[in-house]
Amino acid sequence: MESKDRLIRNIRNKEATVGVVGLGYVGLPFAVEKAKVGFRVIGIENNPIRAAKVNRGENYIQDVRDEELRELVSKGLLVADTGFDRVPEMDVIVICVPTPLTKNLTPDLQYVEKVTREIAARLRPGQLISLESTTYPGTTEEVMLPILESSGLKVERDF
Ligand SMILES: NC(=O)c1ccc[n+]([C@@H]2O[C@H](COP(=O)([O-])OP(=O)(O)OC[C@H]3O[C@@H](n4cnc5c(N)ncnc54)[C@H](O)[C@@H]3O)[C@@H](O)[C@H]2O)c1
């Protein structure tokens, strides 16, 4: 079976592992919702205080219900890490890092570029990468794609 077909099957069966990069106002509720419907979720959060809180089941975002987070963590459905070592385990990777506006009112893509480089260094065939951060059209093709393809893997064919 082709890696793309396997990915689609694993998403349908909820057997896919979902990675969420940046567990803030967007990423943590997203991670919780995916774990609630049965996906195994691995969060990557570079703030060690936040990552440790998640792993203790302690919520820090208004949109998340404390008891829901606690239960998902205790069941092992949601875990947080501060680094990118577990990227190869992830079938789907959703990027939710900040894109603050620069003084010229364009999104500052330094966080997106940094995490894209981290992912590219560990990319494997069959992964789906999604950018949730607010930015301008063309960011995935013009900024992220060259970084991801520097891994030697090819979009559509491999990821
Ligand atoms: N908050 C909203 O309601 C909202 C709505 C729509 C879109 N957005 C967009 O979503 C994106 C994320 O926004 P947010 O409000 O969740 O931001 P946030 O600051 O609440 O969360 C971002 C998280 O990413 C983490 N992070 C930063 N660099 C990282 C790295 N290198 N590796 C791992 N984690 C890292 C931060 O520590 C933080 O916890 C932004 O582009 C924002 O514009 C936000």
Ligand as a Chemical Component Dictionary entry (heavy atoms), coordinates in Angstrom:
data_LIG
# 
_chem_comp.id                   LIG 
_chem_comp.type                 NON-POLYMER 
_chem_comp.pdbx_formal_charge   0 
_chem_comp.three_letter_code    LIG 
# 
loop_
_chem_comp_atom.comp_id 
_chem_comp_atom.atom_id 
_chem_comp_atom.alt_atom_id 
_chem_comp_atom.type_symbol 
_chem_comp_atom.charge 
_chem_comp_atom.model_Cartn_x 
_chem_comp_atom.model_Cartn_y 
_chem_comp_atom.model_Cartn_z 
_chem_comp_atom.pdbx_ordinal 
LIG N1  N1  N 0  -5.380 32.683 19.487 1  
LIG C1  C1  C 0  -6.273 32.685 18.531 2  
LIG O1  O1  O 0  -7.503 32.791 18.771 3  
LIG C2  C2  C 0  -5.883 32.477 17.091 4  
LIG C3  C3  C 0  -6.887 32.347 16.159 5  
LIG C4  C4  C 0  -6.549 32.091 14.842 6  
LIG C5  C5  C 0  -5.219 31.991 14.488 7  
LIG N2  N2  N 1  -4.232 32.161 15.412 8  
LIG C6  C6  C 0  -2.865 32.007 14.974 9  
LIG O2  O2  O 0  -2.378 30.753 15.432 10 
LIG C7  C7  C 0  -0.976 30.867 15.715 11 
LIG C8  C8  C 0  -0.729 30.484 17.157 12 
LIG O3  O3  O 0  -1.415 31.430 17.975 13 
LIG P1  P1  P 0  -1.654 31.199 19.510 14 
LIG O4  O4  O 0  -2.603 32.270 19.928 15 
LIG O5  O5  O -1 -1.958 29.786 19.786 16 
LIG O6  O6  O 0  -0.185 31.551 20.074 17 
LIG P2  P2  P 0  0.345  31.223 21.547 18 
LIG O7  O7  O 0  1.437  32.182 21.790 19 
LIG O8  O8  O 0  -0.791 31.136 22.513 20 
LIG O9  O9  O 0  0.918  29.747 21.400 21 
LIG C9  C9  C 0  2.030  29.436 20.639 22 
LIG C10 C10 C 0  2.830  28.398 21.393 23 
LIG O10 O10 O 0  3.909  27.992 20.569 24 
LIG C11 C11 C 0  5.031  27.793 21.403 25 
LIG N3  N3  N 0  6.255  27.837 20.588 26 
LIG C12 C12 C 0  6.930  28.911 20.113 27 
LIG N4  N4  N 0  8.007  28.529 19.414 28 
LIG C13 C13 C 0  8.031  27.181 19.447 29 
LIG C14 C14 C 0  8.924  26.203 18.932 30 
LIG N5  N5  N 0  10.013 26.554 18.233 31 
LIG N6  N6  N 0  8.665  24.906 19.156 32 
LIG C15 C15 C 0  7.565  24.537 19.876 33 
LIG N7  N7  N 0  6.687  25.421 20.407 34 
LIG C16 C16 C 0  6.916  26.727 20.193 35 
LIG C17 C17 C 0  4.919  28.915 22.440 36 
LIG O11 O11 O 0  5.693  28.633 23.605 37 
LIG C18 C18 C 0  3.417  28.922 22.705 38 
LIG O12 O12 O 0  3.044  28.063 23.773 39 
LIG C19 C19 C 0  -0.594 32.302 15.382 40 
LIG O13 O13 O 0  -0.154 32.344 14.042 41 
LIG C20 C20 C 0  -1.899 33.044 15.509 42 
LIG O14 O14 O 0  -1.927 34.208 14.722 43 
LIG C21 C21 C 0  -4.535 32.387 16.708 44 
# 
loop_
_chem_comp_bond.comp_id 
_chem_comp_bond.atom_id_1 
_chem_comp_bond.atom_id_2 
_chem_comp_bond.value_order 
_chem_comp_bond.pdbx_ordinal 
LIG N1  C1  SING 1  
LIG C1  O1  DOUB 2  
LIG C1  C2  SING 3  
LIG C2  C3  SING 4  
LIG C2  C21 DOUB 5  
LIG C3  C4  DOUB 6  
LIG C4  C5  SING 7  
LIG C5  N2  DOUB 8  
LIG N2  C6  SING 9  
LIG N2  C21 SING 10 
LIG C6  O2  SING 11 
LIG C6  C20 SING 12 
LIG O2  C7  SING 13 
LIG C7  C8  SING 14 
LIG C7  C19 SING 15 
LIG C8  O3  SING 16 
LIG O3  P1  SING 17 
LIG P1  O4  DOUB 18 
LIG P1  O5  SING 19 
LIG P1  O6  SING 20 
LIG O6  P2  SING 21 
LIG P2  O7  DOUB 22 
LIG P2  O8  SING 23 
LIG P2  O9  SING 24 
LIG O9  C9  SING 25 
LIG C9  C10 SING 26 
LIG C10 O10 SING 27 
LIG C10 C18 SING 28 
LIG O10 C11 SING 29 
LIG C11 N3  SING 30 
LIG C11 C17 SING 31 
LIG N3  C12 SING 32 
LIG N3  C16 SING 33 
LIG C12 N4  DOUB 34 
LIG N4  C13 SING 35 
LIG C13 C14 SING 36 
LIG C13 C16 DOUB 37 
LIG C14 N5  SING 38 
LIG C14 N6  DOUB 39 
LIG N6  C15 SING 40 
LIG C15 N7  DOUB 41 
LIG N7  C16 SING 42 
LIG C17 O11 SING 43 
LIG C17 C18 SING 44 
LIG C18 O12 SING 45 
LIG C19 O13 SING 46 
LIG C19 C20 SING 47 
LIG C20 O14 SING 48 
# 
